[in-house]
Amino acid sequence: MARWIVDRTTGQLVPAEEYYAGKSKARLHVISDTMDPVRSMADGKTYDSKSRYRAEVRARGFIEVGNEWTGNKRPEMPSVAGDLARHFE
């Protein structure tokens, strides 16, 4: 039994072998050093390289925030059981 796939560019049903012909099944995951230009708050210069920006920020004694993993812990909340018990007495 032949498999059919909807070609997103044409919207037509095509045989899977024809759809995948010439396409690589492996997907590449690329981490790039380039980024949209940003102005550093540390020195006022504009950077389009992540590594150069991070090196300059570190060299000036600043810490880049936003990528820290804080874990799955929820902040501890004070218990309201005593308040509720007093309220409904």
N, CA, C and O atoms as a Tinker XYZ file with bonds, in Angstrom:
   356  protein
     1  N      0.844000   -1.171000    0.000000    73     2
     2  CA     0.000000    0.000000    0.000000    64     1     3
     3  C      0.895000    1.242000    0.000000    63     2     4     5
     4  O      1.791000    1.356000    0.836000    81     3
     5  N      0.665000    2.152000   -0.910000    73     3     6
     6  CA     1.478000    3.361000   -1.033000    64     5     7
     7  C      1.053000    4.393000    0.011000    63     6     8     9
     8  O     -0.126000    4.510000    0.349000    81     7
     9  N      2.026000    5.127000    0.507000    73     7    10
    10  CA     1.741000    6.226000    1.436000    64     9    11
    11  C      1.649000    7.514000    0.634000    63    10    12    13
    12  O      2.380000    7.716000   -0.335000    81    11
    13  N      0.746000    8.373000    1.053000    73    11    14
    14  CA     0.564000    9.652000    0.384000    64    13    15
    15  C      0.771000   10.776000    1.394000    63    14    16    17
    16  O      0.452000   10.638000    2.575000    81    15
    17  N      1.304000   11.872000    0.913000    73    15    18
    18  CA     1.584000   13.029000    1.760000    64    17    19
    19  C      1.085000   14.276000    1.043000    63    18    20    21
    20  O      1.193000   14.389000   -0.178000    81    19
    21  N      0.536000   15.215000    1.820000    73    19    22
    22  CA     0.119000   16.485000    1.238000    64    21    23
    23  C      1.342000   17.380000    1.124000    63    22    24    25
    24  O      1.995000   17.698000    2.118000    81    23
    25  N      1.641000   17.779000   -0.107000    73    23    26
    26  CA     2.753000   18.696000   -0.351000    64    25    27
    27  C      2.299000   20.090000    0.065000    63    26    28    29
    28  O      1.344000   20.631000   -0.492000    81    27
    29  N      2.992000   20.671000    1.054000    73    27    30
    30  CA     2.554000   21.963000    1.595000    64    29    31
    31  C      2.678000   23.103000    0.588000    63    30    32    33
    32  O      1.962000   24.099000    0.695000    81    31
    33  N      3.563000   22.974000   -0.371000    73    31    34
    34  CA     3.731000   24.063000   -1.338000    64    33    35
    35  C      2.640000   24.052000   -2.402000    63    34    36    37
    36  O      2.198000   25.109000   -2.852000    81    35
    37  N      2.205000   22.858000   -2.805000    73    35    38
    38  CA     1.189000   22.772000   -3.861000    64    37    39
    39  C     -0.193000   22.417000   -3.329000    63    38    40    41
    40  O     -1.196000   22.675000   -3.994000    81    39
    41  N     -0.255000   21.828000   -2.133000    73    39    42
    42  CA    -1.539000   21.396000   -1.580000    64    41    43
    43  C     -2.052000   20.104000   -2.195000    63    42    44    45
    44  O     -3.194000   19.715000   -1.950000    81    43
    45  N     -1.226000   19.437000   -2.988000    73    43    46
    46  CA    -1.620000   18.212000   -3.679000    64    45    47
    47  C     -1.142000   16.975000   -2.928000    63    46    48    49
    48  O     -0.131000   17.017000   -2.226000    81    47
    49  N     -1.877000   15.874000   -3.080000    73    47    50
    50  CA    -1.427000   14.591000   -2.548000    64    49    51
    51  C     -0.390000   14.011000   -3.493000    63    50    52    53
    52  O     -0.610000   13.933000   -4.702000    81    51
    53  N      0.741000   13.606000   -2.933000    73    51    54
    54  CA     1.799000   12.996000   -3.741000    64    53    55
    55  C      2.285000   11.743000   -3.040000    63    54    56    57
    56  O      2.209000   11.657000   -1.815000    81    55
    57  N      2.786000   10.768000   -3.792000    73    55    58
    58  CA     3.344000    9.572000   -3.155000    64    57    59
    59  C      4.518000    9.955000   -2.252000    63    58    60    61
    60  O      5.292000   10.854000   -2.581000    81    59
    61  N      4.644000    9.275000   -1.124000    73    59    62
    62  CA     5.684000    9.595000   -0.152000    64    61    63
    63  C      7.072000    9.499000   -0.768000    63    62    64    65
    64  O      7.932000   10.333000   -0.486000    81    63
    65  N      7.301000    8.491000   -1.607000    73    63    66
    66  CA     8.615000    8.340000   -2.224000    64    65    67
    67  C      8.956000    9.552000   -3.077000    63    66    68    69
    68  O     10.101000   10.005000   -3.088000    81    67
    69  N      7.974000   10.075000   -3.788000    73    67    70
    70  CA     8.186000   11.249000   -4.635000    64    69    71
    71  C      8.404000   12.499000   -3.772000    63    70    72    73
    72  O      9.244000   13.343000   -4.087000    81    71
    73  N      7.643000   12.603000   -2.689000    73    71    74
    74  CA     7.760000   13.769000   -1.813000    64    73    75
    75  C      9.139000   13.841000   -1.174000    63    74    76    77
    76  O      9.739000   14.913000   -1.100000    81    75
    77  N      9.646000   12.684000   -0.704000    73    75    78
    78  CA    10.929000   12.662000   -0.014000    64    77    79
    79  C     12.124000   12.539000   -0.948000    63    78    80    81
    80  O     13.262000   12.614000   -0.483000    81    79
    81  N     11.910000   12.355000   -2.243000    73    79    82
    82  CA    13.022000   12.239000   -3.183000    64    81    83
    83  C     13.820000   13.537000   -3.174000    63    82    84    85
    84  O     13.274000   14.618000   -3.392000    81    83
    85  N     15.093000   13.416000   -2.925000    73    83    86
    86  CA    15.961000   14.584000   -2.917000    64    85    87
    87  C     15.978000   15.339000   -1.602000    63    86    88    89
    88  O     16.740000   16.295000   -1.454000    81    87
    89  N     15.156000   14.931000   -0.644000    73    87    90
    90  CA    15.158000   15.583000    0.666000    64    89    91
    91  C     15.886000   14.709000    1.659000    63    90    92    93
    92  O     15.734000   13.488000    1.658000    81    91
    93  N     16.666000   15.329000    2.493000    73    91    94
    94  CA    17.378000   14.597000    3.524000    64    93    95
    95  C     16.442000   14.368000    4.698000    63    94    96    97
    96  O     15.745000   15.289000    5.125000    81    95
    97  N     16.419000   13.156000    5.220000    73    95    98
    98  CA    15.578000   12.859000    6.373000    64    97    99
    99  C     16.225000   13.350000    7.665000    63    98   100   101
   100  O     15.541000   13.545000    8.669000    81    99
   101  N     17.531000   13.549000    7.640000    73    99   102
   102  CA    18.223000   14.037000    8.834000    64   101   103
   103  C     18.002000   15.536000    8.957000    63   102   104   105
   104  O     18.107000   16.272000    7.976000    81   103
   105  N     17.701000   15.971000   10.144000    73   103   106
   106  CA    17.519000   17.397000   10.396000    64   105   107
   107  C     18.731000   17.913000   11.171000    63   106   108   109
   108  O     19.170000   17.303000   12.146000    81   107
   109  N     19.246000   19.017000   10.729000    73   107   110
   110  CA    20.398000   19.603000   11.385000    64   109   111
   111  C     19.940000   20.617000   12.424000    63   110   112   113
   112  O     19.033000   21.411000   12.178000    81   111
   113  N     20.572000   20.578000   13.573000    73   111   114
   114  CA    20.330000   21.563000   14.610000    64   113   115
   115  C     21.598000   22.398000   14.713000    63   114   116   117
   116  O     22.649000   21.909000   15.127000    81   115
   117  N     21.485000   23.647000   14.334000    73   115   118
   118  CA    22.646000   24.513000   14.293000    64   117   119
   119  C     22.498000   25.602000   15.348000    63   118   120   121
   120  O     21.465000   26.268000   15.428000    81   119
   121  N     23.524000   25.773000   16.142000    73   119   122
   122  CA    23.573000   26.874000   17.088000    64   121   123
   123  C     24.480000   27.925000   16.481000    63   122   124   125
   124  O     25.668000   27.689000   16.263000    81   123
   125  N     23.915000   29.072000   16.215000    73   123   126
   126  CA    24.647000   30.123000   15.526000    64   125   127
   127  C     25.193000   31.154000   16.503000    63   126   128   129
   128  O     24.593000   31.410000   17.547000    81   127
   129  N     26.326000   31.742000   16.161000    73   127   130
   130  CA    26.915000   32.793000   16.982000    64   129   131
   131  C     26.358000   34.163000   16.615000    63   130   132   133
   132  O     26.508000   35.117000   17.377000    81   131
   133  N     25.722000   34.266000   15.463000    73   131   134
   134  CA    25.204000   35.562000   15.041000    64   133   135
   135  C     23.828000   35.809000   15.629000    63   134   136   137
   136  O     23.080000   34.877000   15.924000    81   135
   137  N     23.510000   37.091000   15.794000    73   135   138
   138  CA    22.203000   37.494000   16.301000    64   137   139
   139  C     21.886000   38.860000   15.726000    63   138   140   141
   140  O     22.756000   39.516000   15.153000    81   139
   141  N     20.647000   39.286000   15.879000    73   139   142
   142  CA    20.305000   40.643000   15.470000    64   141   143
   143  C     21.129000   41.610000   16.305000    63   142   144   145
   144  O     21.364000   41.352000   17.486000    81   143
   145  N     21.567000   42.701000   15.729000    73   143   146
   146  CA    22.401000   43.646000   16.483000    64   145   147
   147  C     21.700000   44.142000   17.752000    63   146   148   149
   148  O     20.519000   44.489000   17.733000    81   147
   149  N     22.449000   44.167000   18.842000    73   147   150
   150  CA    21.954000   44.693000   20.118000    64   149   151
   151  C     22.979000   45.677000   20.655000    63   150   152   153
   152  O     24.178000   45.543000   20.411000    81   151
   153  N     22.495000   46.659000   21.383000    73   151   154
   154  CA    23.392000   47.636000   22.016000    64   153   155
   155  C     23.633000   47.193000   23.446000    63   154   156   157
   156  O     22.690000   46.944000   24.197000    81   155
   157  N     24.882000   47.098000   23.810000    73   155   158
   158  CA    25.265000   46.680000   25.154000    64   157   159
   159  C     25.010000   47.799000   26.147000    63   158   160   161
   160  O     25.378000   48.949000   25.907000    81   159
   161  N     24.384000   47.461000   27.257000    73   159   162
   162  CA    24.169000   48.436000   28.320000    64   161   163
   163  C     25.471000   48.683000   29.083000    63   162   164   165
   164  O     25.581000   49.666000   29.816000    81   163
   165  N     26.456000   47.797000   28.916000    73   163   166
   166  CA    27.723000   47.932000   29.632000    64   165   167
   167  C     28.636000   48.983000   29.007000    63   166   168   169
   168  O     29.268000   49.762000   29.720000    81   167
   169  N     28.707000   49.008000   27.667000    73   167   170
   170  CA    29.639000   49.941000   27.033000    64   169   171
   171  C     29.024000   50.772000   25.914000    63   170   172   173
   172  O     29.702000   51.635000   25.355000    81   171
   173  N     27.774000   50.540000   25.575000    73   171   174
   174  CA    27.101000   51.330000   24.541000    64   173   175
   175  C     27.409000   50.914000   23.121000    63   174   176   177
   176  O     26.874000   51.504000   22.182000    81   175
   177  N     28.259000   49.909000   22.934000    73   175   178
   178  CA    28.601000   49.434000   21.592000    64   177   179
   179  C     27.514000   48.479000   21.095000    63   178   180   181
   180  O     26.756000   47.907000   21.878000    81   179
   181  N     27.462000   48.324000   19.763000    73   179   182
   182  CA    26.507000   47.412000   19.143000    64   181   183
   183  C     27.220000   46.107000   18.797000    63   182   184   185
   184  O     28.317000   46.120000   18.239000    81   183
   185  N     26.588000   44.978000   19.132000    73   183   186
   186  CA    27.174000   43.655000   18.882000    64   185   187
   187  C     26.210000   42.815000   18.054000    63   186   188   189
   188  O     24.995000   42.888000   18.236000    81   187
   189  N     26.765000   42.014000   17.138000    73   187   190
   190  CA    25.969000   41.038000   16.398000    64   189   191
   191  C     26.518000   39.626000   16.588000    63   190   192   193
   192  O     26.093000   38.689000   15.911000    81   191
   193  N     27.461000   39.482000   17.508000    73   191   194
   194  CA    28.028000   38.178000   17.850000    64   193   195
   195  C     27.734000   37.892000   19.320000    63   194   196   197
   196  O     28.074000   38.689000   20.194000    81   195
   197  N     27.105000   36.759000   19.583000    73   195   198
   198  CA    26.775000   36.391000   20.966000    64   197   199
   199  C     28.028000   36.243000   21.817000    63   198   200   201
   200  O     28.070000   36.709000   22.956000    81   199
   201  N     29.044000   35.594000   21.265000    73   199   202
   202  CA    30.248000   35.335000   22.060000    64   201   203
   203  C     30.994000   36.628000   22.385000    63   202   204   205
   204  O     31.468000   36.797000   23.508000    81   203
   205  N     31.105000   37.546000   21.415000    73   203   206
   206  CA    31.780000   38.819000   21.693000    64   205   207
   207  C     31.010000   39.642000   22.712000    63   206   208   209
   208  O     31.598000   40.263000   23.598000    81   207
   209  N     29.684000   39.643000   22.578000    73   207   210
   210  CA    28.852000   40.386000   23.531000    64   209   211
   211  C     29.015000   39.819000   24.942000    63   210   212   213
   212  O     29.230000   40.572000   25.892000    81   211
   213  N     28.917000   38.512000   25.081000    73   211   214
   214  CA    29.027000   37.888000   26.399000    64   213   215
   215  C     30.416000   38.088000   26.999000    63   214   216   217
   216  O     30.538000   38.318000   28.202000    81   215
   217  N     31.456000   38.004000   26.188000    73   215   218
   218  CA    32.816000   38.213000   26.687000    64   217   219
   219  C     32.981000   39.635000   27.201000    63   218   220   221
   220  O     33.583000   39.843000   28.254000    81   219
   221  N     32.461000   40.607000   26.482000    73   219   222
   222  CA    32.588000   42.004000   26.903000    64   221   223
   223  C     31.793000   42.280000   28.176000    63   222   224   225
   224  O     32.261000   43.001000   29.057000    81   223
   225  N     30.608000   41.714000   28.274000    73   223   226
   226  CA    29.784000   41.896000   29.472000    64   225   227
   227  C     30.489000   41.297000   30.690000    63   226   228   229
   228  O     30.539000   41.918000   31.751000    81   227
   229  N     31.034000   40.088000   30.532000    73   227   230
   230  CA    31.768000   39.432000   31.630000    64   229   231
   231  C     33.019000   40.218000   32.013000    63   230   232   233
   232  O     33.327000   40.361000   33.196000    81   231
   233  N     33.742000   40.730000   31.009000    73   231   234
   234  CA    34.981000   41.463000   31.275000    64   233   235
   235  C     34.725000   42.729000   32.095000    63   234   236   237
   236  O     35.600000   43.180000   32.835000    81   235
   237  N     33.544000   43.291000   31.964000    73   235   238
   238  CA    33.208000   44.498000   32.710000    64   237   239
   239  C     32.575000   44.183000   34.061000    63   238   240   241
   240  O     32.171000   45.095000   34.782000    81   239
   241  N     32.484000   42.895000   34.411000    73   239   242
   242  CA    31.986000   42.501000   35.725000    64   241   243
   243  C     30.479000   42.358000   35.828000    63   242   244   245
   244  O     29.949000   42.217000   36.930000    81   243
   245  N     29.768000   42.392000   34.683000    73   243   246
   246  CA    28.320000   42.231000   34.703000    64   245   247
   247  C     27.950000   40.769000   34.526000    63   246   248   249
   248  O     28.780000   39.951000   34.131000    81   247
   249  N     26.705000   40.448000   34.820000    73   247   250
   250  CA    26.194000   39.092000   34.664000    64   249   251
   251  C     25.030000   39.138000   33.691000    63   250   252   253
   252  O     24.109000   39.938000   33.854000    81   251
   253  N     25.071000   38.282000   32.680000    73   251   254
   254  CA    23.969000   38.178000   31.734000    64   253   255
   255  C     22.881000   37.335000   32.385000    63   254   256   257
   256  O     23.153000   36.232000   32.860000    81   255
   257  N     21.668000   37.835000   32.410000    73   255   258
   258  CA    20.562000   37.102000   33.025000    64   257   259
   259  C     19.544000   36.737000   31.961000    63   258   260   261
   260  O     19.518000   37.321000   30.878000    81   259
   261  N     18.712000   35.769000   32.282000    73   259   262
   262  CA    17.652000   35.372000   31.368000    64   261   263
   263  C     17.745000   33.938000   30.914000    63   262   264   265
   264  O     16.761000   33.388000   30.421000    81   263
   265  N     18.892000   33.316000   31.064000    73   263   266
   266  CA    19.042000   31.933000   30.634000    64   265   267
   267  C     19.268000   30.978000   31.802000    63   266   268   269
   268  O     19.560000   29.800000   31.598000    81   267
   269  N     19.132000   31.486000   33.023000    73   267   270
   270  CA    19.361000   30.631000   34.181000    64   269   271
   271  C     18.209000   29.664000   34.364000    63   270   272   273
   272  O     17.049000   30.007000   34.135000    81   271
   273  N     18.540000   28.463000   34.775000    73   271   274
   274  CA    17.523000   27.470000   35.086000    64   273   275
   275  C     17.316000   27.493000   36.584000    63   274   276   277
   276  O     18.256000   27.307000   37.356000    81   275
   277  N     16.089000   27.719000   36.987000    73   275   278
   278  CA    15.814000   27.826000   38.409000    64   277   279
   279  C     15.214000   26.555000   38.979000    63   278   280   281
   280  O     14.960000   26.481000   40.182000    81   279
   281  N     14.987000   25.574000   38.160000    73   279   282
   282  CA    14.423000   24.320000   38.641000    64   281   283
   283  C     12.904000   24.344000   38.613000    63   282   284   285
   284  O     12.292000   25.316000   38.171000    81   283
   285  N     12.315000   23.277000   39.084000    73   283   286
   286  CA    10.871000   23.143000   39.051000    64   285   287
   287  C     10.226000   23.445000   40.387000    63   286   288   289
   288  O      9.032000   23.201000   40.561000    81   287
   289  N     10.980000   23.967000   41.329000    73   287   290
   290  CA    10.427000   24.219000   42.652000    64   289   291
   291  C      9.539000   25.455000   42.631000    63   290   292   293
   292  O      9.888000   26.477000   42.041000    81   291
   293  N      8.408000   25.347000   43.273000    73   291   294
   294  CA     7.535000   26.499000   43.440000    64   293   295
   295  C      7.978000   27.250000   44.685000    63   294   296   297
   296  O      8.510000   26.645000   45.616000    81   295
   297  N      7.767000   28.551000   44.714000    73   295   298
   298  CA     8.122000   29.282000   45.926000    64   297   299
   299  C      7.236000   28.835000   47.086000    63   298   300   301
   300  O      6.060000   28.522000   46.903000    81   299
   301  N      7.817000   28.812000   48.270000    73   299   302
   302  CA     7.047000   28.398000   49.437000    64   301   303
   303  C      6.048000   29.480000   49.793000    63   302   304   305
   304  O      6.388000   30.660000   49.883000    81   303
   305  N      4.815000   29.060000   49.993000    73   303   306
   306  CA     3.746000   29.975000   50.342000    64   305   307
   307  C      3.384000   29.760000   51.806000    63   306   308   309
   308  O      3.378000   28.626000   52.284000    81   307
   309  N      3.083000   30.835000   52.515000    73   307   310
   310  CA     2.682000   30.657000   53.917000    64   309   311
   311  C      1.344000   29.926000   53.988000    63   310   312   313
   312  O      0.486000   30.085000   53.120000    81   311
   313  N      1.184000   29.131000   55.027000    73   311   314
   314  CA    -0.044000   28.381000   55.202000    64   313   315
   315  C     -1.173000   29.324000   55.606000    63   314   316   317
   316  O     -0.985000   30.206000   56.444000    81   315
   317  N     -2.333000   29.135000   55.011000    73   315   318
   318  CA    -3.500000   29.956000   55.347000    64   317   319
   319  C     -4.514000   29.157000   56.146000    63   318   320   321
   320  O     -5.611000   29.641000   56.426000    81   319
   321  N     -4.150000   27.932000   56.516000    73   319   322
   322  CA    -5.111000   27.076000   57.240000    64   321   323
   323  C     -5.545000   27.715000   58.544000    63   322   324   325
   324  O     -6.731000   27.689000   58.872000    81   323
   325  N     -4.610000   28.293000   59.303000    73   323   326
   326  CA    -4.966000   28.926000   60.574000    64   325   327
   327  C     -5.898000   30.110000   60.363000    63   326   328   329
   328  O     -6.862000   30.280000   61.110000    81   327
   329  N     -5.621000   30.931000   59.352000    73   327   330
   330  CA    -6.479000   32.077000   59.058000    64   329   331
   331  C     -7.882000   31.641000   58.685000    63   330   332   333
   332  O     -8.867000   32.232000   59.128000    81   331
   333  N     -7.963000   30.599000   57.865000    73   331   334
   334  CA    -9.290000   30.108000   57.461000    64   333   335
   335  C    -10.057000   29.537000   58.652000    63   334   336   337
   336  O    -11.259000   29.767000   58.785000    81   335
   337  N     -9.365000   28.792000   59.521000    73   335   338
   338  CA   -10.028000   28.215000   60.685000    64   337   339
   339  C    -10.571000   29.322000   61.596000    63   338   340   341
   340  O    -11.695000   29.218000   62.088000    81   339
   341  N     -9.797000   30.365000   61.821000    73   339   342
   342  CA   -10.265000   31.471000   62.665000    64   341   343
   343  C    -11.436000   32.205000   62.002000    63   342   344   345
   344  O    -12.377000   32.626000   62.674000    81   343
   345  N    -11.366000   32.350000   60.689000    73   343   346
   346  CA   -12.417000   33.078000   59.986000    64   345   347
   347  C    -13.766000   32.368000   60.065000    63   346   348   349
   348  O    -14.805000   33.008000   60.229000    81   347
   349  N    -13.739000   31.058000   59.949000    73   347   350
   350  CA   -15.002000   30.295000   59.906000    64   349   351
   351  C    -15.444000   29.797000   61.281000    63   350   352   353
   352  O    -16.372000   28.991000   61.347000    81   351
   353  N    -14.832000   30.231000   62.376000    73   351   354
   354  CA   -15.255000   29.809000   63.701000    64   353   355
   355  C    -16.547000   30.498000   64.082000    63   354   356
   356  O    -17.069000   30.271000   65.173000    81   355
